[in-house]
């Protein structure tokens, strides 16, 4: 059987947003993938790694999840934003303190993370940043104060993260495992998407 080396790219999965306080995301974990954080180079416009002071790339964690009921946090790509329905596959991207919170939660789990484990994040605080990316003022814990931050100021919204085993017998484990396997399947081009066959005299001799 032929071994495929090139598969079509999957459409990007929606990313969980943190746009206000008291937003909750519950997800059954499908994949956990660390990657380098990128920034746009001012001179070339190319994406380059964001470096720490020691010269090593900063990392972020992409946790692909099956959305669970009682989620109120929005998700989306670009301007398309909506509260994901249960069973919708989304990405929870953790960086900085959120990444550190994940590592703490994983330690408390006291075993490797499994498909179907439950991750929860509830936004409960916000931080305003100056033009250099440094914290400006104390953390905000009231939505009225968050809404009063002047437009143009950078603000990050955060919340604690927990990772736990699913309840015994939970049907969401089987749903998560099915979704995990679906993400492993390559996307094969439909025959209608393929270019027409060349004439016989143009075919390569192999």
Buried (B, 14 or more C-beta within 10 A) or exposed (E): EEEEEEEEEEEEBBBBBBEBBEBBBBBBBBBBEEEBBBEEEEEEEEEEBBEEEEEEBBBBBBBBBBBBEEBEBBBBEEEEEEBBEBBBBBBBBBBEEBBEBBEEBBEEBEEEBEBBBBBBBBBBBBBBBEEEEEEBEEEBEEBEBBEEBEEEEEEBBBBBBBBEBBEEEBEBBEBBBEBBEEEEEEEEEEEEEEEEEEEEEEEEEE
